[in-house]
Amino acid sequence: MRRYIATLTIMLVAITVMAGKKESSPKAISLADQRKAEYIFMEAQKHKMDDNYDAFYELLAHAHEIDPGNTAVSFYLGMCMLRMNNTTQERCEQGLALMKEHFEAQPEDLYETTFYSDANMQLGHPDEALRALKLLNERNPNRLELQVRLAEAYSHTGDYAQSNATYDSIAAIFGDAIQITAGKLGNYQAMNDSTGALNEMRHLYYKAPQNADYNIAMSNLFQHYGMTDSAFYYLDRAQEYEPDNGTVYLVRARYYQEAGDSAEYEQQIFNALTSEHLDVDSKLGVLLTFIREQLAKEDTTQRINNLFTVLIQQHPHEAKIHQLYSEYLFTLKDYKGAIEQLGYSLDVNPTDADGWRNMVILNMIDNNYAEAIKVSEKALEYNPDNLDLYRYVAGSYQQMKEYDKAIKMYENILSLTDSTDLESRADVITGMGDAYSEMQDTTRAIECYQQALELDPVNVGALNNYAYFLAQRGQELDKAERMAALAIKAEPNNANFIDTYAWVYFAKKDYTKALLYIKSAVEKDEENHLLEHYGDILWFNDEKDQAVEQWTKALETDPDNQLLQRKVKDKTYYEE
């Protein structure tokens, strides 16, 4: 994808240059060139259908170069410019200009004009968006979706009265609908016309006063205007007509939450989760909202666990509930609990590739690498082509210091990796280099790092790991500095990459710069993995008390680290 962006950028520069050199009298295009451009355009569309977007973009640019007057080519090339990665406002405007050529030539084209209108609306040109929709509606007077878009466009331009008039025209042709009422309510509220909003809602309500959804909608509108008694009146009527309607509990919960009544709010949440008439996805949405609120308040009580217990009792074989419970326990760093819940989910849905991957990662985070390998092997029975699982096995062997097994697994991964996927092959070879580095096989480690960079010269993992390898050994430090700088340029907020850069300066004995960068790395390191390096660099900046303080913090997360124990206890490691 990195190469595609570069290719497309070159194309856009070429297009910009062509636009800048446009002559006052357009050059006549021969019939042969017109046919050639049309053929290339058809070929481009085939590549798009095959999801080969690189070829699609390149062929479009070529067709446009041959025949700039082909407005269909111009339209799709303009669309590409809007959708490209990291696009700029200037390029978006260039894309709109190309799309406009086709709109002016063929405003009746349904898809193209609709997209052109949407693009103008999103890029801050509502008047042009409205003009396009009006022309399209004139040519397609009986298309409901276009009339709804027109009403919405009037609303976006601030012409709420015309928007409501359009909605009335829709209702006259197609009949009343909740969507029409919702659109008109939004307009009345934007105009601060509470009387108009309430009358509009009543107009729909009296068509079916025993409809629970209409009663809930009435309740919501009264609550919006602060008329709580009327809001609860219609909510009670909704519950009277549908006693087990779970949505009623959700609305009540929101009302109590806004009123600050936390006890009643939680009771309504419980009622919603135990309702037999609320589907599982809705219940999970309720619970997810509740979890976020409790985590924001740093609530560590059992109430969330109790709600999960209630849900699981109701739906014991619903994998999504166990997945959400696992994710919640993960946020609490209860990795074993998260693994247990994810295990239940996989029992229900054993072909869930993402679930297996997360199970492996959870075991690795929990430092249970042997189990991570067992889970990976089980996962591969269901997902034999998932190379990520093989990589987790290799990484787990490395963590267990079984480097020979790790290297064999990397070799296996390499044999399964597409020979044209240079970035992935470079990643695998970098992993092999890391394993050889841990084995103190310097020659093979260097060979691997260099081979990885030959395949993919901008591979950030190879650049960073090779730089750190050299810094650890005090070798080729200028080269290490250049590579570490390239890695940071690619990922400026990567704490590990900044730490490597700091460590290169530490190896160069430039302790002032090393301290500057290690402080930046520690600020970005959420897991506190870099505190030992921070202490080392502080020590050589003659800030020894602070160094011991950081080593002590590091020892809390890595209590079996004998070197750290020695630094904290003896305070003589760097003096011997």
QUIPENOR-V677719 format. One record per residue. N is the residue number from 0. RES is the residue in one small letter. SS is DSSP state (@ for helix, = for strand, . for the rest). PSI is psi in degrees with one decimal (* if undefined). OMEGA is omega in whole degrees, -180 to 180 (* if undefined). Layout:
N,RES,SS,PSI,OMEGA
N,RES,SS,PSI,OMEGA
//
This chain:
0,m,.,-32.8,179
1,r,@,-40.3,-178
2,r,@,-34.3,179
3,y,@,-44.7,-179
4,i,@,-41.9,179
5,a,@,-42.6,179
6,t,@,-45.1,-178
7,l,@,-36.0,177
8,t,@,-42.5,178
9,i,@,-41.9,179
10,m,@,-43.3,-177
11,l,@,-37.8,176
12,v,@,-43.2,179
13,a,@,-41.9,179
14,i,@,-41.8,-180
15,t,@,-42.2,179
16,v,@,-43.3,179
17,m,@,-42.6,-179
18,a,@,-36.9,-180
19,g,@,-25.5,-177
20,k,.,11.2,-177
21,k,.,131.2,-178
22,e,.,158.7,180
23,s,.,-34.2,177
24,s,.,112.5,-176
25,p,.,140.9,-179
26,k,.,134.2,180
27,a,.,135.2,-180
28,i,.,126.9,-179
29,s,.,157.5,178
30,l,@,-36.2,180
31,a,@,-42.1,179
32,d,@,-37.6,177
33,q,@,-43.6,179
34,r,@,-38.3,179
35,k,@,-45.9,179
36,a,@,-39.6,179
37,e,@,-39.5,178
38,y,@,-44.2,180
39,i,@,-38.7,179
40,f,@,-43.3,178
41,m,@,-39.0,177
42,e,@,-38.5,178
43,a,@,-42.6,-180
44,q,@,-35.9,177
45,k,@,-43.0,180
46,h,@,-35.1,177
47,k,@,-41.2,179
48,m,@,-27.9,178
49,d,.,8.9,-179
50,d,.,24.2,177
51,n,.,79.6,-171
52,y,@,-27.8,177
53,d,@,-49.7,-180
54,a,@,-37.3,179
55,f,@,-49.3,-178
56,y,@,-44.2,-177
57,e,@,-41.6,180
58,l,@,-37.7,177
59,l,@,-46.6,-180
60,a,@,-39.9,-180
61,h,@,-43.4,179
62,a,@,-40.4,180
63,h,@,-36.1,179
64,e,@,-38.7,-179
65,i,@,-43.3,-176
66,d,.,83.7,180
67,p,.,-15.3,-179
68,g,.,-6.7,178
69,n,.,101.6,-172
70,t,@,-26.3,177
71,a,@,-42.4,176
72,v,@,-44.7,180
73,s,@,-42.6,-178
74,f,@,-51.4,-176
75,y,@,-30.8,175
76,l,@,-40.5,176
77,g,@,-39.9,177
78,m,@,-40.8,178
79,c,@,-41.5,-178
80,m,@,-33.4,177
81,l,@,-33.1,-172
82,r,@,-4.3,-177
83,m,.,155.4,179
84,n,.,142.8,175
85,n,.,37.6,180
86,t,.,158.5,-180
87,t,.,165.6,178
88,q,@,-40.0,-180
89,e,@,-43.5,180
90,r,@,-35.6,177
91,c,@,-41.9,179
92,e,@,-37.0,176
93,q,@,-42.0,179
94,g,@,-43.0,178
95,l,@,-40.0,-180
96,a,@,-40.3,177
97,l,@,-41.4,179
98,m,@,-35.0,-179
99,k,@,-32.7,179
100,e,@,-43.5,-179
101,h,@,-38.9,179
102,f,@,-44.8,-179
103,e,@,-33.3,-179
104,a,@,-38.3,-175
105,q,.,70.4,-177
106,p,.,-13.7,-179
107,e,.,-11.6,180
108,d,.,113.6,-171
109,l,@,-56.6,-175
110,y,@,-48.8,-174
111,e,@,-42.9,-179
112,t,@,-37.3,177
113,t,@,-44.8,180
114,f,@,-40.5,179
115,y,@,-42.0,178
116,s,@,-46.8,179
117,d,@,-41.9,-179
118,a,@,-42.0,178
119,n,@,-39.5,179
120,m,@,-43.8,-178
121,q,@,-29.8,-177
122,l,.,13.0,172
123,g,.,27.2,177
124,h,.,64.7,-174
125,p,@,-32.4,-179
126,d,@,-40.2,178
127,e,@,-36.9,177
128,a,@,-43.1,-180
129,l,@,-42.2,179
130,r,@,-44.2,-179
131,a,@,-43.5,-179
132,l,@,-36.9,179
133,k,@,-43.2,178
134,l,@,-40.1,-179
135,l,@,-38.5,179
136,n,@,-35.5,178
137,e,@,-33.8,-178
138,r,@,-11.9,180
139,n,.,69.1,-170
140,p,.,-12.8,-174
141,n,.,18.9,179
142,r,.,113.0,-176
143,l,@,-45.9,-175
144,e,@,-31.6,179
145,l,@,-37.5,179
146,q,@,-37.6,176
147,v,@,-42.8,177
148,r,@,-39.1,180
149,l,@,-43.3,178
150,a,@,-41.9,179
151,e,@,-37.0,-180
152,a,@,-41.6,176
153,y,@,-40.8,179
154,s,@,-41.6,180
155,h,@,-30.9,-180
156,t,.,-2.5,179
157,g,.,4.2,178
158,d,.,73.8,-173
159,y,@,-34.4,180
160,a,@,-43.4,178
161,q,@,-33.6,176
162,s,@,-46.6,179
163,n,@,-36.6,177
164,a,@,-38.4,178
165,t,@,-41.9,177
166,y,@,-38.3,178
167,d,@,-38.4,177
168,s,@,-39.9,178
169,i,@,-45.0,-179
170,a,@,-35.9,-180
171,a,@,-33.2,-178
172,i,@,-45.2,-170
173,f,@,-8.6,-179
174,g,.,162.5,179
175,d,.,150.4,177
176,a,.,154.3,-179
177,i,@,-31.8,-180
178,q,@,-37.6,178
179,i,@,-45.9,179
180,t,@,-42.0,-180
181,a,@,-41.9,179
182,g,@,-43.1,-180
183,k,@,-37.5,177
184,l,@,-43.7,178
185,g,@,-39.4,179
186,n,@,-44.2,179
187,y,@,-40.1,179
188,q,@,-37.7,177
189,a,@,-30.8,178
190,m,.,2.9,-177
191,n,.,35.4,-180
192,d,.,85.2,-177
193,s,@,-35.5,179
194,t,@,-45.7,178
195,g,@,-40.7,-180
196,a,@,-47.4,-178
197,l,@,-39.9,178
198,n,@,-39.6,179
199,e,@,-43.1,-179
200,m,@,-38.9,179
201,r,@,-37.4,179
202,h,@,-43.1,178
203,l,@,-41.6,-175
204,y,@,-43.6,-175
205,y,.,-9.8,173
206,k,.,-26.1,-180
207,a,.,72.4,-173
208,p,.,-14.9,178
209,q,.,8.9,177
210,n,.,119.1,-176
211,a,@,-38.9,-179
212,d,@,-38.3,179
213,y,@,-37.2,177
214,n,@,-38.9,177
215,i,@,-41.0,179
216,a,@,-41.6,176
217,m,@,-43.2,179
218,s,@,-45.4,-179
219,n,@,-40.1,-178
220,l,@,-44.3,178
221,f,@,-38.3,178
222,q,@,-36.3,179
223,h,@,-36.5,-179
224,y,.,13.0,175
225,g,.,18.2,-179
226,m,.,75.5,-169
227,t,@,-41.5,-178
228,d,@,-45.0,178
229,s,@,-36.4,179
230,a,@,-45.6,-179
231,f,@,-29.8,178
232,y,@,-49.6,-178
233,y,@,-28.7,177
234,l,@,-40.1,177
235,d,@,-38.6,178
236,r,@,-40.1,178
237,a,@,-42.2,-179
238,q,@,-30.0,177
239,e,@,-40.3,-179
240,y,@,-32.3,179
241,e,.,84.5,-173
242,p,.,-27.4,-177
243,d,.,20.1,179
244,n,.,110.2,-176
245,g,@,-27.9,-179
246,t,@,-33.1,179
247,v,@,-41.7,179
248,y,@,-38.5,180
249,l,@,-43.1,-180
250,v,@,-43.8,177
251,r,@,-42.8,-179
252,a,@,-43.0,180
253,r,@,-40.6,179
254,y,@,-46.9,-178
255,y,@,-34.6,178
256,q,@,-43.8,179
257,e,@,-29.0,179
258,a,@,-7.4,179
259,g,.,15.6,179
260,d,.,86.6,-173
261,s,@,-35.7,-178
262,a,@,-46.3,-180
263,e,@,-33.8,177
264,y,@,-48.0,-179
265,e,@,-33.5,178
266,q,@,-39.8,179
267,q,@,-36.2,175
268,i,@,-45.1,178
269,f,@,-43.7,179
270,n,@,-39.8,180
271,a,@,-43.1,-177
272,l,@,-23.9,180
273,t,@,-1.0,179
274,s,.,131.9,179
275,e,.,-14.1,-174
276,h,.,7.0,176
277,l,.,126.4,-176
278,d,.,163.9,-174
279,v,@,-42.8,-179
280,d,@,-40.2,178
281,s,@,-40.5,179
282,k,@,-41.6,179
283,l,@,-37.2,176
284,g,@,-42.5,177
285,v,@,-48.2,-177
286,l,@,-39.1,180
287,l,@,-43.2,177
288,t,@,-43.7,180
289,f,@,-42.6,179
290,i,@,-46.8,-179
291,r,@,-40.8,-180
292,e,@,-41.8,-179
293,q,@,-38.4,178
294,l,@,-37.1,178
295,a,@,-32.3,179
296,k,.,3.8,-179
297,e,.,39.1,178
298,d,.,117.5,-178
299,t,.,20.5,179
300,t,.,-179.2,-175
301,q,.,0.5,-171
302,r,@,-38.3,-179
303,i,@,-42.9,177
304,n,@,-39.2,-180
305,n,@,-39.8,179
306,l,@,-39.0,176
307,f,@,-39.4,179
308,t,@,-42.1,178
309,v,@,-46.8,-179
310,l,@,-43.0,-177
311,i,@,-35.8,177
312,q,@,-36.6,179
313,q,@,-40.8,-174
314,h,.,69.2,-173
315,p,.,-21.8,-176
316,h,.,23.3,180
317,e,.,105.6,-174
318,a,@,-36.0,-175
319,k,@,-31.4,179
320,i,@,-45.2,179
321,h,@,-35.6,178
322,q,@,-47.0,180
323,l,@,-39.0,178
324,y,@,-41.6,178
325,s,@,-45.1,-180
326,e,@,-38.5,178
327,y,@,-47.4,180
328,l,@,-33.1,177
329,f,@,-40.3,179
330,t,@,-26.6,178
331,l,.,2.1,-177
332,k,.,25.3,172
333,d,.,77.3,-172
334,y,@,-37.7,180
335,k,@,-41.2,176
336,g,@,-40.4,179
337,a,@,-41.3,178
338,i,@,-41.4,-179
339,e,@,-47.0,-179
340,q,@,-38.9,179
341,l,@,-32.1,176
342,g,@,-41.7,177
343,y,@,-40.9,180
344,s,@,-42.1,-179
345,l,@,-27.3,174
346,d,@,-37.2,180
347,v,@,-39.5,-175
348,n,.,77.5,-174
349,p,.,-9.5,180
350,t,.,9.2,-178
351,d,.,98.3,-176
352,a,@,-42.4,179
353,d,@,-38.4,179
354,g,@,-43.7,178
355,w,@,-43.2,179
356,r,@,-44.7,180
357,n,@,-34.4,178
358,m,@,-41.1,177
359,v,@,-46.7,-178
360,i,@,-41.0,179
361,l,@,-42.4,178
362,n,@,-35.7,178
363,m,@,-41.2,178
364,i,@,-34.7,179
365,d,.,7.1,180
366,n,.,23.0,178
367,n,.,75.7,-172
368,y,@,-33.1,178
369,a,@,-41.8,179
370,e,@,-36.0,178
371,a,@,-39.7,179
372,i,@,-43.6,179
373,k,@,-41.8,179
374,v,@,-41.1,179
375,s,@,-43.6,-180
376,e,@,-38.2,177
377,k,@,-43.0,-179
378,a,@,-35.6,-178
379,l,@,-20.3,175
380,e,@,-33.1,-179
381,y,@,-22.8,-176
382,n,.,66.6,-172
383,p,.,-18.1,-178
384,d,.,8.6,-178
385,n,.,99.7,-177
386,l,@,-25.4,178
387,d,@,-38.9,-180
388,l,@,-39.6,177
389,y,@,-38.4,180
390,r,@,-37.0,178
391,y,@,-37.7,177
392,v,@,-47.0,180
393,a,@,-44.7,179
394,g,@,-37.2,179
395,s,@,-41.8,177
396,y,@,-38.3,178
397,q,@,-44.5,-180
398,q,@,-29.6,178
399,m,.,2.4,-180
400,k,.,23.0,174
401,e,.,72.6,-169
402,y,@,-34.0,179
403,d,@,-42.8,178
404,k,@,-37.2,179
405,a,@,-45.1,-178
406,i,@,-40.7,177
407,k,@,-39.2,179
408,m,@,-40.4,177
409,y,@,-40.2,178
410,e,@,-38.0,177
411,n,@,-43.7,179
412,i,@,-42.1,-178
413,l,@,-37.1,180
414,s,@,-22.3,-179
415,l,@,-9.3,-175
416,t,.,136.2,179
417,d,.,130.0,-177
418,s,.,-20.6,180
419,t,.,-8.1,-180
420,d,.,79.4,-173
421,l,@,-36.0,-179
422,e,@,-44.9,179
423,s,@,-40.6,179
424,r,@,-38.6,178
425,a,@,-38.7,177
426,d,@,-44.9,-178
427,v,@,-44.8,-178
428,i,@,-32.8,174
429,t,@,-42.1,176
430,g,@,-40.8,177
431,m,@,-40.8,178
432,g,@,-40.5,178
433,d,@,-41.6,179
434,a,@,-44.8,178
435,y,@,-34.9,178
436,s,@,-44.0,179
437,e,@,-28.3,179
438,m,.,0.1,-178
439,q,.,24.1,176
440,d,.,80.7,-172
441,t,@,-43.3,-176
442,t,@,-49.0,-178
443,r,@,-33.7,177
444,a,@,-47.0,180
445,i,@,-41.6,179
446,e,@,-42.7,-179
447,c,@,-47.1,-179
448,y,@,-42.5,-179
449,q,@,-38.0,178
450,q,@,-40.1,179
451,a,@,-41.9,-178
452,l,@,-25.3,173
453,e,@,-38.2,179
454,l,@,-40.9,-175
455,d,.,88.0,-174
456,p,.,-18.6,-179
457,v,.,22.3,179
458,n,.,110.7,-171
459,v,@,-34.2,179
460,g,@,-44.9,179
461,a,@,-43.2,180
462,l,@,-47.5,-178
463,n,@,-47.9,-175
464,n,@,-36.3,177
465,y,@,-41.9,179
466,a,@,-43.2,-180
467,y,@,-39.4,177
468,f,@,-46.4,-179
469,l,@,-40.0,-180
470,a,@,-40.5,179
471,q,@,-29.9,-177
472,r,@,-1.1,179
473,g,.,31.5,-177
474,q,.,143.4,173
475,e,.,54.5,-172
476,l,@,-30.5,176
477,d,@,-40.6,177
478,k,@,-42.4,179
479,a,@,-40.0,180
480,e,@,-42.8,-180
481,r,@,-44.5,-178
482,m,@,-42.3,179
483,a,@,-37.2,179
484,a,@,-39.4,178
485,l,@,-39.5,179
486,a,@,-42.6,180
487,i,@,-37.8,179
488,k,@,-38.0,180
489,a,@,-37.4,-178
490,e,.,80.2,-172
491,p,.,-15.9,-179
492,n,.,11.6,-180
493,n,.,111.1,-175
494,a,@,-39.3,-179
495,n,@,-37.6,179
496,f,@,-40.7,178
497,i,@,-38.0,177
498,d,@,-42.5,177
499,t,@,-44.0,179
500,y,@,-43.7,177
501,a,@,-39.5,-176
502,w,@,-29.9,174
503,v,@,-46.2,178
504,y,@,-34.7,176
505,f,@,-43.8,178
506,a,@,-30.2,178
507,k,.,-2.9,-179
508,k,.,23.1,173
509,d,.,78.6,-170
510,y,@,-27.1,179
511,t,@,-49.3,179
512,k,@,-37.8,179
513,a,@,-41.5,-180
514,l,@,-39.9,179
515,l,@,-46.4,-176
516,y,@,-34.0,-179
517,i,@,-32.7,176
518,k,@,-42.7,178
519,s,@,-41.1,-179
520,a,@,-43.3,-178
521,v,@,-36.8,178
522,e,@,-31.9,-177
523,k,@,-4.9,-176
524,d,.,102.5,-177
525,e,.,-19.4,-175
526,e,.,1.0,179
527,n,.,42.6,180
528,h,.,-7.9,-171
529,l,.,10.9,-173
530,l,@,-29.7,179
531,e,@,-46.1,177
532,h,@,-39.6,179
533,y,@,-44.9,179
534,g,@,-42.7,-180
535,d,@,-45.3,-177
536,i,@,-37.1,175
537,l,@,-40.6,-179
538,w,@,-44.8,-177
539,f,@,-5.7,169
540,n,.,16.2,178
541,d,.,32.5,173
542,e,.,67.9,-166
543,k,@,-35.8,178
544,d,@,-42.8,178
545,q,@,-32.7,178
546,a,@,-46.6,180
547,v,@,-36.2,179
548,e,@,-42.8,180
549,q,@,-37.8,177
550,w,@,-38.6,180
551,t,@,-42.3,177
552,k,@,-40.2,180
553,a,@,-36.2,-179
554,l,@,-26.7,179
555,e,@,-33.6,180
556,t,@,-13.4,-180
557,d,.,66.5,-171
558,p,.,-17.7,-178
559,d,.,3.8,-179
560,n,.,104.7,-175
561,q,@,-34.7,179
562,l,@,-42.8,177
563,l,@,-40.4,178
564,q,@,-41.6,-179
565,r,@,-41.0,180
566,k,@,-41.7,-178
567,v,@,-41.5,-173
568,k,@,-49.7,-172
569,d,@,-28.4,-179
570,k,.,29.3,-178
571,t,.,3.8,-173
572,y,@,-44.6,-176
573,y,@,4.9,180
574,e,@,-7.0,-179
575,e,.,*,*
//
